[in-house]
Amino acid sequence: MDGLKLFFLEDPEFADHEAISKGYRNDVFVNVSKNLYNVRVYDIVRLQQDFETEVQEYGYYSIETNLILVKEVSNEHSSIQ
């Protein structure tokens, strides 16, 4: 995919450490063909925790828009090939 670029709003070092410990990151933007999308990046552990909590509290799970599931939420794993 030509023209695909990632942007992060937060300081890369601090946000990367915080994102790994929390299992999600919501300050990620992807530019695709001159369109900018705010994506939610989650690891499977965090997604499962959120799912179980919401199902228990509300009886259903409403998934985030533009959710991307990754092995680990870190800048190291953020390159798009």
C-alpha positions in Angstrom: 0.0 0.0 0.0 1.7 3.1 -1.2 1.1 6.3 0.8 0.3 4.6 4.1 1.8 6.6 7.0 1.4 6.4 10.8 1.4 9.3 13.2 1.4 9.4 17.0 0.2 12.4 19.1 2.0 11.5 22.3 5.8 11.5 23.0 7.0 8.2 21.4 9.1 7.0 24.3 6.7 7.7 27.1 3.6 6.7 25.2 5.2 3.5 24.0 6.0 2.4 27.6 2.6 3.4 28.8 0.9 1.6 25.8 2.7 -1.6 26.5 1.6 -1.6 30.1 -2.0 -0.6 29.4 -2.4 -2.8 26.3 -3.9 -0.1 24.1 -3.2 3.2 22.4 -5.7 5.7 21.1 -3.3 8.4 19.9 -2.5 6.7 16.6 -3.5 8.2 13.2 -3.1 6.5 9.8 -2.9 8.5 6.6 -4.3 6.5 3.7 -4.6 8.1 0.3 -4.9 11.6 1.8 -7.5 10.5 4.3 -6.6 10.6 8.0 -8.1 8.0 10.4 -7.8 7.8 14.2 -7.4 4.2 15.1 -7.5 2.3 18.4 -4.7 -0.2 18.8 -5.3 -3.0 21.3 -3.5 -6.2 22.3 -5.6 -9.3 22.8 -5.3 -9.3 26.6 -6.7 -5.8 26.9 -9.5 -6.5 24.4 -10.5 -9.6 26.4 -10.5 -7.6 29.7 -12.6 -4.9 28.2 -15.0 -7.5 26.6 -15.5 -9.3 29.9 -16.0 -6.2 31.9 -18.5 -4.7 29.6 -20.5 -7.9 29.2 -20.6 -8.3 33.0 -21.7 -4.6 33.5 -23.9 -4.0 30.5 -24.7 -7.4 29.1 -23.0 -6.7 25.7 -19.8 -5.5 24.2 -19.6 -2.5 21.9 -16.4 -2.6 19.9 -14.4 0.5 19.3 -14.5 2.0 15.8 -11.3 1.6 13.7 -9.9 -1.0 16.1 -6.7 -2.7 15.2 -5.6 -5.8 17.1 -1.8 -6.3 17.5 0.5 -8.8 19.2 2.0 -6.0 21.3 1.1 -2.3 21.5 4.5 -0.8 20.9 6.3 1.4 18.4 8.5 -1.6 17.5 5.4 -3.4 16.2 4.0 -0.3 14.4 5.7 -0.5 11.1 3.3 -1.2 8.2 4.7 -3.3 5.4 
